Amino acid sequence: MEFNHFDQEGNAIMVDVSGKEITERTALAQGNIRVSREVFDAVAGRKVKKGDVLTVAQVAGIMGTKRTPELIPMCHPLNLTNSEITFELYPEELVIQAFCKVRTEGKTGVEMEALTGVSAALLTIYDMCKAIDKRMVIEDIHLCEKTGGKSGDFRF
């Protein structure tokens, strides 16, 4: 297996995408945060003292997608054409599930942006609710699907 983030001397490099075609690319990632009943009810009822948790987490996730190259070494700065964060709440399981869908027209994919967006959204939920209960667990962050590019489409 050849690693393309290193040159022949083993130095870290950013992959050269200058010869690649511009194509439409999308990525969808998801992750969960498992919380206590008290946290779940406070988030769902919009009763957390720091504010509307899901709205703030939504903004944080979108901001995360835009700042990915500042956080992950070797990621290319991309002109994102869309970034969406949505949530599904599961009261029986006490789980909040976050989804991040990102789109661009470019020479490289947006998988890392989608994964970063989900991570930032879930971390924001944790941050805003830690005064209620610090035993929250962030889990199962993964890429669900991606489209475009040389490697083609992917579905988990």
DSSP file with accessible surface (Angstrom, degrees, kcal/mol):
  #  RESIDUE AA STRUCTURE BP1 BP2  ACC     N-H-->O    O-->H-N    N-H-->O    O-->H-N    TCO  KAPPA ALPHA  PHI   PSI    X-CA   Y-CA   Z-CA
    1    1 A M              0   0  206      0, 0.0     2,-0.4     0, 0.0     0, 0.0   0.000 360.0 360.0 360.0 134.2    0.0    0.0    0.0
    2    2 A E        -     0   0  178      2,-0.0     2,-0.5     0, 0.0     0, 0.0  -0.838 360.0-144.3-103.1 132.2    1.3    3.4   -0.9
    3    3 A F    >   -     0   0  137     -2,-0.4     3,-0.6     1,-0.1     0, 0.0  -0.859   6.7-164.0 -96.6 127.4    0.6    6.4    1.3
    4    4 A N  T 3  S+     0   0   94     -2,-0.5    -1,-0.1     1,-0.2    -2,-0.0   0.348  78.5  72.7 -97.6   8.4    0.1    9.6   -0.7
    5    5 A H  T 3  S+     0   0   72     10,-0.1     8,-2.2     2,-0.1     2,-0.4   0.183  93.8  64.6-100.4  14.1    0.6   12.1    2.2
    6    6 A F  B <  S-A   12   0A 107     -3,-0.6     6,-0.2     6,-0.3     2,-0.1  -0.997  74.6-136.2-135.2 142.8    4.3   11.4    2.2
    7    7 A D    >   -     0   0   51      4,-2.5     3,-2.0    -2,-0.4    -4,-0.1  -0.237  45.8 -85.1 -84.1-175.4    7.0   12.1   -0.3
    8    8 A Q  T 3  S+     0   0  190      1,-0.3    -1,-0.1     2,-0.1    -2,-0.0   0.716 130.5  52.9 -68.1 -17.9    9.8    9.6   -1.2
    9    9 A E  T 3  S-     0   0  147      2,-0.1    -1,-0.3     0, 0.0     0, 0.0   0.370 122.1-104.8 -94.3   1.6   11.9   10.8    1.7
   10   10 A G  S <  S+     0   0   48     -3,-2.0     2,-0.3     1,-0.3    -2,-0.1   0.573  71.6 145.3  88.0   9.5    9.0   10.3    4.2
   11   11 A N        -     0   0   92      1,-0.1    -4,-2.5    -5,-0.0    -1,-0.3  -0.596  55.7-107.6 -81.0 142.2    8.2   14.0    4.6
   12   12 A A  B     +A    6   0A  59     -2,-0.3     2,-0.3    -6,-0.2    -6,-0.3  -0.459  46.6 173.4 -68.9 135.9    4.6   14.9    5.1
   13   13 A I        -     0   0   64     -8,-2.2     2,-0.4    -2,-0.2     3,-0.0  -0.960  35.9-112.5-139.3 157.9    3.0   16.5    2.0
   14   14 A M        -     0   0   89     -2,-0.3    61,-0.1     1,-0.1     2,-0.1  -0.777  47.9-104.0 -86.3 136.2   -0.4   17.7    0.9
   15   15 A V        -     0   0   34     -2,-0.4     2,-0.7    59,-0.4   -10,-0.1  -0.373  31.6-122.6 -62.2 135.3   -1.7   15.6   -2.0
   16   16 A D        +     0   0  124      1,-0.1     3,-0.2    -2,-0.1    -1,-0.1  -0.709  37.6 168.3 -82.7 112.9   -1.4   17.4   -5.3
   17   17 A V    >   +     0   0   22     -2,-0.7     3,-1.8     1,-0.1    -1,-0.1   0.260  41.8 111.7-107.2  12.6   -4.9   17.5   -6.8
   18   18 A S  T 3  S+     0   0   77      1,-0.3    -1,-0.1     3,-0.0    -2,-0.0   0.797  78.1  49.2 -61.5 -28.5   -4.0   20.0   -9.6
   19   19 A G  T 3  S+     0   0   78     -3,-0.2    -1,-0.3     2,-0.1     2,-0.1   0.513  91.0 102.3 -88.9  -2.9   -4.5   17.4  -12.3
   20   20 A K  S <  S-     0   0   75     -3,-1.8     2,-0.2     1,-0.1    88,-0.1  -0.466  74.8-111.4 -82.2 153.4   -7.9   16.2  -11.1
   21   21 A E        -     0   0  157     -2,-0.1     2,-0.5    86,-0.1    85,-0.1  -0.513  28.5-111.6 -79.5 149.8  -11.2   17.1  -12.7
   22   22 A I        +     0   0  111     -2,-0.2     2,-0.3    83,-0.1    85,-0.2  -0.702  50.2 163.4 -79.5 123.3  -13.7   19.3  -10.9
   23   23 A T  E     -B  106   0B  46     83,-2.5    83,-2.3    -2,-0.5     2,-0.3  -0.936  45.5 -92.5-135.7 162.5  -16.8   17.2  -10.0
   24   24 A E  E     -B  105   0B 102     -2,-0.3     2,-0.4    81,-0.2    81,-0.2  -0.611  48.4-174.2 -74.2 133.1  -19.7   17.5   -7.7
   25   25 A R  E     +B  104   0B  13     79,-3.0    79,-2.3    -2,-0.3     2,-0.3  -0.992   9.6 177.9-134.9 137.6  -18.9   15.8   -4.5
   26   26 A T  E     -BC 103 147B   7    121,-1.4   121,-2.2    -2,-0.4     2,-0.3  -0.942   5.3-171.7-133.4 158.1  -21.1   15.1   -1.4
   27   27 A A  E     -BC 102 146B   0     75,-1.9    75,-2.5    -2,-0.3     2,-0.4  -0.983   5.9-162.8-148.9 143.5  -20.5   13.4    1.9
   28   28 A L  E     +BC 101 145B  36    117,-2.7   116,-3.1    -2,-0.3   117,-1.7  -0.998  14.6 175.5-127.0 126.2  -22.9   12.4    4.7
   29   29 A A  E     -BC 100 143B   0     71,-2.4    71,-2.6    -2,-0.4     2,-0.3  -0.890   5.5-170.6-125.1 158.2  -21.6   11.6    8.2
   30   30 A Q  E     +BC  99 142B  34    112,-2.4   112,-2.6    -2,-0.3     2,-0.3  -0.962   8.0 169.6-144.1 162.4  -23.4   10.7   11.4
   31   31 A G  E     -B   98   0B   0     67,-1.9    67,-3.1    -2,-0.3     2,-0.3  -0.968  19.7-130.8-164.2 166.3  -22.7   10.2   15.1
   32   32 A N  E     -BC  97 139B  16    107,-2.8   107,-2.7    -2,-0.3     2,-0.4  -0.892   3.4-156.9-124.6 154.7  -24.5    9.8   18.4
   33   33 A I  E     -BC  96 138B   0     63,-2.1    63,-2.3    -2,-0.3     2,-0.5  -0.994  15.7-151.6-128.6 123.6  -24.4   11.3   21.9
   34   34 A R  E     +BC  95 137B 106    103,-3.0   103,-2.2    -2,-0.4     2,-0.2  -0.843  26.3 174.8 -95.1 126.9  -25.8    9.1   24.6
   35   35 A V        -     0   0    9     59,-2.6     2,-0.1    -2,-0.5    99,-0.1  -0.769  31.9 -94.5-129.9 170.4  -27.2   11.2   27.5
   36   36 A S     >  -     0   0   29     -2,-0.2     4,-2.8    97,-0.1     5,-0.2  -0.371  41.7-106.1 -77.9 166.7  -29.1   10.9   30.8
   37   37 A R  H  > S+     0   0  107      1,-0.2     4,-2.8     2,-0.2     5,-0.3   0.901 121.6  54.7 -59.4 -41.4  -32.9   11.3   31.0
   38   38 A E  H  > S+     0   0  131      2,-0.2     4,-2.0     1,-0.2    -1,-0.2   0.926 111.5  43.0 -61.4 -45.1  -32.3   14.7   32.6
   39   39 A V  H  > S+     0   0    0      2,-0.2     4,-2.8     1,-0.2     5,-0.3   0.942 114.0  51.3 -65.3 -47.2  -30.1   15.9   29.8
   40   40 A F  H  X S+     0   0    9     -4,-2.8     4,-3.0     1,-0.2     5,-0.3   0.940 112.0  46.0 -57.1 -48.6  -32.4   14.5   27.1
   41   41 A D  H  X S+     0   0   84     -4,-2.8     4,-2.4     1,-0.2    -1,-0.2   0.884 112.6  50.8 -64.4 -36.4  -35.4   16.2   28.5
   42   42 A A  H  <>S+     0   0   16     -4,-2.0     5,-3.0    -5,-0.3     6,-0.6   0.920 114.5  43.3 -67.4 -41.9  -33.6   19.5   29.0
   43   43 A V  H ><5S+     0   0    4     -4,-2.8     3,-1.3     3,-0.2    11,-0.2   0.956 116.9  45.6 -67.4 -49.4  -32.4   19.5   25.4
   44   44 A A  H 3<5S+     0   0   52     -4,-3.0    -2,-0.2     1,-0.3    -1,-0.2   0.871 117.2  44.9 -63.6 -35.5  -35.7   18.3   23.9
   45   45 A G  T 3<5S-     0   0   36     -4,-2.4    -1,-0.3    -5,-0.3    -2,-0.2   0.372 108.7-123.6 -89.5   4.2  -37.7   20.8   26.0
   46   46 A R  T < 5S+     0   0  174     -3,-1.3    -3,-0.2    -4,-0.3    -4,-0.1   0.900  71.7 129.9  53.0  48.3  -35.2   23.6   25.3
   47   47 A K      < +     0   0  166     -5,-3.0     2,-0.4    -6,-0.2    -4,-0.2   0.189  21.2 125.2-117.1  15.2  -34.7   24.2   29.0
   48   48 A V    >   -     0   0   12     -6,-0.6     3,-2.0     3,-0.3    81,-0.1  -0.631  61.5-134.5 -77.4 131.9  -30.8   24.2   29.1
   49   49 A K  T 3  S+     0   0  216     -2,-0.4    -1,-0.1     1,-0.3     3,-0.1   0.782 101.4  61.3 -59.5 -29.7  -29.7   27.4   30.8
   50   50 A K  T 3  S-     0   0  112     78,-0.4    -1,-0.3     1,-0.3     2,-0.3   0.590 116.6-100.4 -76.0 -10.4  -27.0   28.0   28.1
   51   51 A G    <   -     0   0   30     -3,-2.0     2,-1.1    77,-0.1    -3,-0.3  -0.779  68.4 -13.4 128.1-169.4  -29.6   28.3   25.4
   52   52 A D     >  -     0   0   42     -2,-0.3     4,-2.3     1,-0.2     5,-0.3  -0.578  60.3-163.6 -73.8  99.7  -31.2   26.2   22.6
   53   53 A V  H  > S+     0   0    2     -2,-1.1     4,-2.9     1,-0.2     5,-0.2   0.892  81.5  48.0 -57.8 -48.3  -28.6   23.4   22.4
   54   54 A L  H  > S+     0   0   32    -11,-0.2     4,-2.0     2,-0.2    -1,-0.2   0.874 111.6  49.7 -69.1 -33.2  -29.6   22.0   19.1
   55   55 A T  H  > S+     0   0   61      2,-0.2     4,-2.1    -3,-0.2    -1,-0.2   0.936 114.2  44.8 -68.6 -43.7  -29.6   25.3   17.3
   56   56 A V  H  X S+     0   0   63     -4,-2.3     4,-2.7     1,-0.2    -2,-0.2   0.928 113.7  50.4 -65.3 -41.9  -26.2   26.2   18.7
   57   57 A A  H  X S+     0   0    0     -4,-2.9     4,-2.5    -5,-0.3    -1,-0.2   0.866 107.5  55.0 -64.1 -34.9  -24.8   22.7   17.9
   58   58 A Q  H  X S+     0   0   74     -4,-2.0     4,-2.2    -5,-0.2    -1,-0.2   0.939 110.2  44.8 -62.7 -46.7  -26.2   23.1   14.4
   59   59 A V  H  X S+     0   0   75     -4,-2.1     4,-2.8     1,-0.2     5,-0.2   0.926 112.5  52.2 -64.1 -42.5  -24.2   26.4   13.9
   60   60 A A  H  X S+     0   0   22     -4,-2.7     4,-2.5     1,-0.2    -2,-0.2   0.909 108.9  50.6 -61.3 -40.8  -21.1   24.8   15.5
   61   61 A G  H  X S+     0   0    0     -4,-2.5     4,-2.0     2,-0.2    -1,-0.2   0.922 111.0  47.5 -63.9 -43.5  -21.3   21.9   13.1
   62   62 A I  H  X S+     0   0   53     -4,-2.2     4,-1.6     1,-0.2    -2,-0.2   0.935 112.7  49.3 -63.7 -44.0  -21.6   24.1   10.1
   63   63 A M  H  X S+     0   0  101     -4,-2.8     4,-1.3     1,-0.2    -2,-0.2   0.898 107.5  56.4 -60.8 -38.5  -18.7   26.2   11.3
   64   64 A G  H  X S+     0   0    8     -4,-2.5     4,-0.6     1,-0.2     3,-0.3   0.895 103.3  53.0 -60.7 -40.5  -16.7   23.0   11.8
   65   65 A T  H >< S+     0   0    1     -4,-2.0     3,-0.7     1,-0.2    -1,-0.2   0.900 110.3  48.2 -62.3 -37.6  -17.1   22.0    8.2
   66   66 A K  H 3< S+     0   0  139     -4,-1.6    -1,-0.2     1,-0.2    -2,-0.2   0.720 114.7  45.1 -75.1 -21.2  -15.8   25.3    7.1
   67   67 A R  H >X S+     0   0  126     -4,-1.3     3,-1.8    -3,-0.3     4,-0.7   0.336  76.8 112.6-104.8   7.2  -12.8   25.2    9.4
   68   68 A T  H XX S+     0   0    0     -3,-0.7     4,-2.6    -4,-0.6     3,-1.7   0.875  72.5  55.9 -51.6 -46.3  -11.7   21.5    8.7
   69   69 A P  H 34 S+     0   0   38      0, 0.0    -1,-0.3     0, 0.0     6,-0.2   0.751 104.3  55.9 -63.7 -17.6   -8.4   22.4    7.0
   70   70 A E  H <4 S+     0   0  129     -3,-1.8    -2,-0.2     1,-0.1    -3,-0.1   0.677 116.9  35.3 -81.5 -17.9   -7.4   24.3   10.1
   71   71 A L  H << S+     0   0  114     -3,-1.7    -3,-0.1    -4,-0.7    -1,-0.1   0.756 112.7  55.0-104.1 -35.1   -7.9   21.3   12.3
   72   72 A I  S >< S-     0   0   56     -4,-2.6     3,-1.7     3,-0.0    -1,-0.2  -0.915  85.4-124.7-109.4 114.2   -6.9   18.3   10.2
   73   73 A P  T 3  S+     0   0  103      0, 0.0     3,-0.1     0, 0.0    -3,-0.1  -0.232  91.2  16.2 -57.5 142.6   -3.4   18.4    8.7
   74   74 A M  T 3  S+     0   0   59      1,-0.3   -59,-0.4    -5,-0.2     2,-0.3   0.412  86.6 137.0  77.0  -1.0   -3.2   18.0    4.9
   75   75 A C    <   -     0   0   21     -3,-1.7    -1,-0.3    -6,-0.2   -61,-0.0  -0.624  55.1-123.7 -73.9 136.6   -6.8   18.7    4.3
   76   76 A H        -     0   0   31     -2,-0.3     2,-0.3    -3,-0.1    -1,-0.1  -0.581  23.2-111.3 -77.2 139.5   -7.3   21.0    1.3
   77   77 A P        -     0   0  101      0, 0.0     2,-0.3     0, 0.0    -1,-0.1  -0.556  44.7-162.1 -66.9 129.4   -9.3   24.3    1.9
   78   78 A L        -     0   0   42     -2,-0.3     2,-1.2   -12,-0.1    28,-0.1  -0.898  27.0-127.0-120.2 150.0  -12.5   23.8   -0.1
   79   79 A N        -     0   0  136     -2,-0.3    26,-0.6    26,-0.2     2,-0.2  -0.773  36.0-154.1 -90.4  92.3  -15.2   26.1   -1.3
   80   80 A L  E     -D  104   0B  34     -2,-1.2    24,-0.3     1,-0.1     3,-0.1  -0.498  16.0-168.0 -70.9 136.2  -18.2   24.4    0.2
   81   81 A T  E    S+     0   0B  75     22,-2.6     2,-0.3     1,-0.3    23,-0.2   0.615  73.4   7.6 -97.8 -15.4  -21.5   25.0   -1.6
   82   82 A N  E     -D  103   0B  59     21,-1.5    21,-2.4     2,-0.0    -1,-0.3  -0.954  54.3-178.6-163.1 146.2  -23.7   23.5    1.2
   83   83 A S  E     -D  102   0B  18     -2,-0.3     2,-0.4    19,-0.2    19,-0.2  -0.930  12.6-179.4-149.0 120.8  -23.4   22.3    4.7
   84   84 A E  E     -D  101   0B  92     17,-2.7    17,-2.3    -2,-0.3     2,-0.4  -0.983  11.0-168.4-127.4 136.5  -26.3   21.0    6.7
   85   85 A I  E     +D  100   0B   2     -2,-0.4     2,-0.3    15,-0.2    15,-0.2  -0.991  16.1 170.6-120.5 127.9  -26.6   19.7   10.3
   86   86 A T  E     -D   99   0B  69     13,-2.0    13,-2.7    -2,-0.4     2,-0.3  -0.904  15.5-148.9-131.7 162.8  -29.7   17.9   11.4
   87   87 A F  E     -D   98   0B  38     -2,-0.3     2,-0.4    11,-0.2    11,-0.2  -0.960   7.2-161.4-132.4 149.0  -30.6   15.9   14.5
   88   88 A E  E     -D   97   0B  89      9,-2.3     9,-3.2    -2,-0.3     2,-0.5  -0.998  16.6-148.8-125.5 134.1  -32.9   13.0   15.4
   89   89 A L  E     -D   96   0B  56     -2,-0.4     7,-0.2     7,-0.2    -2,-0.0  -0.892   8.5-167.6-107.3 133.1  -33.9   12.4   19.0
   90   90 A Y  E  >> -D   95   0B  77      5,-2.9     5,-1.8    -2,-0.5     4,-1.2  -0.862   4.3-177.3-120.1  93.0  -34.5    8.9   20.4
   91   91 A P  T  45S+     0   0   60      0, 0.0    -1,-0.1     0, 0.0   -50,-0.1   0.819  80.8  53.9 -65.1 -31.8  -36.2    9.3   23.8
   92   92 A E  T  45S+     0   0  164      1,-0.2    -2,-0.0     2,-0.1     0, 0.0   0.892 119.0  33.9 -69.3 -37.9  -36.4    5.6   24.5
   93   93 A E  T  45S-     0   0  107     -3,-0.3    -1,-0.2     2,-0.1   -58,-0.1   0.520 103.8-128.6 -92.0  -9.5  -32.6    5.1   23.9
   94   94 A L  T  <5 +     0   0   38     -4,-1.2   -59,-2.6     1,-0.2     2,-0.4   0.929  61.9 139.6  57.1  48.7  -31.7    8.6   25.3
   95   95 A V  E   < -BD  34  90B   8     -5,-1.8    -5,-2.9   -61,-0.2     2,-0.5  -0.970  44.6-159.4-125.8 137.5  -29.7    9.2   22.2
   96   96 A I  E     -BD  33  89B   0    -63,-2.3   -63,-2.1    -2,-0.4     2,-0.5  -0.982  17.9-157.4-111.3 122.3  -29.3   12.4   20.1
   97   97 A Q  E     -BD  32  88B  25     -9,-3.2    -9,-2.3    -2,-0.5     2,-0.4  -0.885   3.8-158.2-105.0 130.8  -28.1   11.5   16.6
   98   98 A A  E     -BD  31  87B   0    -67,-3.1   -67,-1.9    -2,-0.5     2,-0.4  -0.879   5.4-167.9-109.4 142.6  -26.4   14.2   14.5
   99   99 A F  E     -BD  30  86B  28    -13,-2.7   -13,-2.0    -2,-0.4     2,-0.4  -0.979   1.9-168.3-126.3 141.6  -26.1   14.2   10.7
  100  100 A C  E     -BD  29  85B   0    -71,-2.6   -71,-2.4    -2,-0.4     2,-0.5  -0.984   2.2-174.0-132.9 122.2  -23.9   16.4    8.6
  101  101 A K  E     -BD  28  84B  66    -17,-2.3   -17,-2.7    -2,-0.4     2,-0.4  -0.970   8.4-175.9-116.1 129.7  -24.2   16.6    4.8
  102  102 A V  E     -BD  27  83B   0    -75,-2.5   -75,-1.9    -2,-0.5     2,-0.3  -0.948   3.8-170.3-127.8 145.6  -21.7   18.6    2.9
  103  103 A R  E     +BD  26  82B  70    -21,-2.4   -22,-2.6    -2,-0.4   -21,-1.5  -0.983  12.1 155.7-136.8 145.4  -21.5   19.5   -0.8
  104  104 A T  E     -BD  25  80B   2    -79,-2.3   -79,-3.0    -2,-0.3     2,-0.5  -0.963  37.7-130.7-153.6 166.2  -18.9   21.1   -3.1
  105  105 A E  E     +B   24   0B 127    -26,-0.6     2,-0.3    -2,-0.3   -81,-0.2  -0.978  65.0 103.5-118.0 109.1  -17.8   21.2   -6.7
  106  106 A G  E    S-B   23   0B  11    -83,-2.3   -83,-2.5    -2,-0.5    43,-0.1  -0.900  80.2 -84.1-164.6-166.4  -14.1   20.6   -6.6
  107  107 A K  S    S+     0   0   70     -2,-0.3     2,-0.3   -85,-0.2   -86,-0.1   0.391 103.3  41.1-102.6  -2.1  -11.1   18.3   -7.1
  108  108 A T  S    S-     0   0   33    -85,-0.1   -83,-0.1    41,-0.1   -85,-0.1  -0.977  86.4 -98.1-146.4 158.0  -11.2   16.6   -3.7
  109  109 A G        -     0   0   11     -2,-0.3     3,-0.2     1,-0.1     4,-0.1  -0.086  13.0-135.9 -78.4 173.4  -13.9   15.1   -1.5
  110  110 A V     >  +     0   0    1    -84,-0.2     4,-2.1    -8,-0.1     5,-0.2   0.048  66.1 115.4-117.2  24.8  -15.7   16.5    1.5
  111  111 A E  H  > S+     0   0   50      1,-0.2     4,-2.4     2,-0.2     5,-0.2   0.921  79.4  48.7 -61.8 -44.9  -15.6   13.4    3.8
  112  112 A M  H  > S+     0   0   75      1,-0.2     4,-2.5     2,-0.2    -1,-0.2   0.872 109.1  53.7 -65.9 -34.3  -13.4   15.0    6.4
  113  113 A E  H  > S+     0   0    6      2,-0.2     4,-2.5     1,-0.2    -1,-0.2   0.921 109.9  47.4 -64.6 -43.0  -15.7   18.1    6.4
  114  114 A A  H  X S+     0   0    0     -4,-2.1     4,-2.2     2,-0.2    -2,-0.2   0.925 113.8  47.0 -64.6 -43.2  -18.8   16.0    7.1
  115  115 A L  H  X S+     0   0   39     -4,-2.4     4,-2.2     1,-0.2    -2,-0.2   0.902 113.2  48.9 -66.2 -38.3  -17.0   14.0    9.9
  116  116 A T  H  X S+     0   0   15     -4,-2.5     4,-2.8    -5,-0.2     5,-0.2   0.906 109.0  53.6 -67.5 -40.0  -15.7   17.3   11.4
  117  117 A G  H  X S+     0   0    0     -4,-2.5     4,-2.2     2,-0.2    -2,-0.2   0.930 110.3  46.0 -60.8 -45.4  -19.2   18.8   11.3
  118  118 A V  H  X S+     0   0    0     -4,-2.2     4,-2.6     2,-0.2     5,-0.2   0.934 113.4  50.4 -62.0 -44.5  -20.8   15.9   13.2
  119  119 A S  H  X S+     0   0   37     -4,-2.2     4,-2.7     1,-0.2     5,-0.2   0.927 110.8  47.8 -61.3 -45.9  -18.0   16.0   15.7
  120  120 A A  H  X S+     0   0   22     -4,-2.8     4,-1.9     2,-0.2    -1,-0.2   0.901 112.0  50.5 -63.7 -39.9  -18.3   19.7   16.4
  121  121 A A  H  X S+     0   0    0     -4,-2.2     4,-1.9    -5,-0.2    -2,-0.2   0.939 113.4  44.5 -63.5 -46.4  -22.1   19.4   16.7
  122  122 A L  H  X S+     0   0    0     -4,-2.6     4,-2.3     1,-0.2    -2,-0.2   0.898 112.1  52.0 -67.7 -39.2  -21.8   16.6   19.2
  123  123 A L  H  X S+     0   0  105     -4,-2.7     4,-2.8    -5,-0.2    -1,-0.2   0.868 107.5  53.6 -63.9 -34.1  -19.0   18.3   21.2
  124  124 A T  H  X S+     0   0   25     -4,-1.9     4,-2.7     2,-0.2    -1,-0.2   0.909 106.6  51.2 -67.2 -41.2  -21.2   21.4   21.4
  125  125 A I  H  X S+     0   0    0     -4,-1.9     4,-1.4     2,-0.2    -2,-0.2   0.948 112.0  48.1 -58.2 -46.9  -24.1   19.4   22.9
  126  126 A Y  H >X S+     0   0   69     -4,-2.3     4,-1.4     1,-0.2     3,-0.6   0.952 112.2  48.6 -57.4 -50.3  -21.6   17.9   25.4
  127  127 A D  H 3< S+     0   0   77     -4,-2.8     3,-0.4     1,-0.2     4,-0.3   0.906 112.8  46.8 -58.9 -43.1  -20.3   21.4   26.3
  128  128 A M  H 3< S+     0   0   14     -4,-2.7   -78,-0.4     1,-0.2    -1,-0.2   0.716 120.9  37.6 -75.1 -18.5  -23.7   23.0   26.7
  129  129 A C  H XX S+     0   0    0     -4,-1.4     4,-1.8    -3,-0.6     3,-1.7   0.454  83.6  98.0-112.1  -2.2  -25.0   20.1   28.9
  130  130 A K  T 3< S+     0   0   67     -4,-1.4    -1,-0.1    -3,-0.4    -2,-0.1   0.772  77.7  62.9 -64.0 -23.0  -22.0   19.1   31.0
  131  131 A A  T 34 S+     0   0   86     -4,-0.3    -1,-0.3     1,-0.2     3,-0.1   0.797 107.5  44.7 -69.7 -24.6  -23.3   21.2   33.9
  132  132 A I  T <4 S-     0   0   50     -3,-1.7     2,-0.3     1,-0.3    -2,-0.2   0.903 138.0 -16.4 -81.9 -46.2  -26.3   18.9   34.0
  133  133 A D     <  -     0   0   17     -4,-1.8     3,-0.4   -95,-0.1    -1,-0.3  -0.850  46.9-161.9-165.1 122.9  -24.4   15.6   33.7
  134  134 A K  S    S+     0   0  131     -2,-0.3    -4,-0.1     1,-0.2    -3,-0.1   0.440  75.0  90.3 -87.3   0.2  -20.8   14.9   32.5
  135  135 A R        +     0   0  199     -5,-0.1    -1,-0.2     2,-0.1     2,-0.1   0.199  54.6 132.3 -87.2  22.3  -21.5   11.2   31.8
  136  136 A M        -     0   0   13     -3,-0.4     2,-0.5   -10,-0.1  -101,-0.2  -0.414  45.3-147.9 -70.4 149.3  -22.5   11.7   28.2
  137  137 A V  E     -C   34   0B  73   -103,-2.2  -103,-3.0    -2,-0.1     2,-0.5  -0.980   4.4-154.4-125.7 120.5  -20.9    9.4   25.6
  138  138 A I  E     +C   33   0B  54     -2,-0.5     2,-0.3  -105,-0.2  -105,-0.2  -0.816  35.3 159.0 -89.5 129.7  -20.1   10.5   22.1
  139  139 A E  E     +C   32   0B  57   -107,-2.7  -107,-2.8    -2,-0.5    -2,-0.0  -0.956  33.5  27.5-150.0 162.8  -20.0    7.4   19.9
  140  140 A D  E     +     0   0B  91     -2,-0.3     2,-0.5     1,-0.2    -1,-0.1   0.797  57.5 172.6  57.0  41.2  -20.3    5.9   16.4
  141  141 A I  E     +     0   0B  62   -110,-0.2     2,-0.3  -109,-0.1  -110,-0.2  -0.708  20.8 144.7 -78.1 124.2  -19.1    8.8   14.3
  142  142 A H  E     -C   30   0B  28   -112,-2.6  -112,-2.4    -2,-0.5     2,-0.4  -0.992  55.2 -96.3-158.4 160.4  -18.7    7.5   10.8
  143  143 A L  E     -C   29   0B  34     -2,-0.3  -114,-0.3  -114,-0.2     3,-0.1  -0.690  30.7-176.1 -78.8 127.1  -19.1    8.3    7.1
  144  144 A C  E     -     0   0B  18   -116,-3.1    12,-3.3    -2,-0.4     2,-0.3   0.838  62.6 -19.1 -90.9 -43.3  -22.4    7.1    5.8
  145  145 A E  E     -CE  28 155B  39   -117,-1.7  -117,-2.7    10,-0.2    -1,-0.4  -0.985  51.5-169.0-160.9 158.4  -22.0    7.9    2.1
  146  146 A K  E     -CE  27 154B  13      8,-1.9     8,-2.5    -2,-0.3     2,-0.3  -0.982   8.1-160.5-149.4 150.9  -20.1    9.9   -0.3
  147  147 A T  E     +C   26   0B  41   -121,-2.2  -121,-1.4    -2,-0.3     6,-0.1  -0.947  47.1  28.2-129.8 155.3  -20.5   10.7   -4.0
  148  148 A G        +     0   0   17     -2,-0.3     3,-0.2  -123,-0.2  -123,-0.1  -0.066  66.7  80.5  89.9 168.0  -18.2   11.9   -6.7
  149  149 A G  S >  S-     0   0   22   -125,-0.2     3,-1.2     1,-0.2    -1,-0.2  -0.013  90.8 -59.5  86.0 174.1  -14.5   11.7   -7.4
  150  150 A K  T 3  S+     0   0  195      1,-0.3    -1,-0.2  -129,-0.1     3,-0.1   0.842 129.9  55.4 -64.0 -35.8  -12.2    9.1   -8.8
  151  151 A S  T 3  S-     0   0  102      1,-0.2    -1,-0.3    -3,-0.2    -2,-0.1   0.574 101.9-144.6 -79.1  -7.1  -13.0    6.5   -6.2
  152  152 A G    <   -     0   0   27     -3,-1.2    -1,-0.2    -4,-0.1     2,-0.1  -0.265  40.0 -18.6  80.6-164.7  -16.7    6.7   -7.0
  153  153 A D        -     0   0  124     -6,-0.1     2,-0.3    -3,-0.1    -6,-0.2  -0.424  56.0-165.7 -83.2 153.8  -19.7    6.4   -4.7
  154  154 A F  E     -E  146   0B  85     -8,-2.5    -8,-1.9    -2,-0.1     2,-0.4  -0.999   8.6-176.4-139.0 139.3  -19.6    4.9   -1.2
  155  155 A R  E      E  145   0B 180     -2,-0.3   -10,-0.2   -10,-0.2   -11,-0.1  -0.997 360.0 360.0-134.5 133.4  -22.3    3.7    1.2
  156  156 A F              0   0  169    -12,-3.3   -12,-0.1    -2,-0.4    -2,-0.0  -0.451 360.0 360.0 -73.0 360.0  -21.7    2.4    4.6
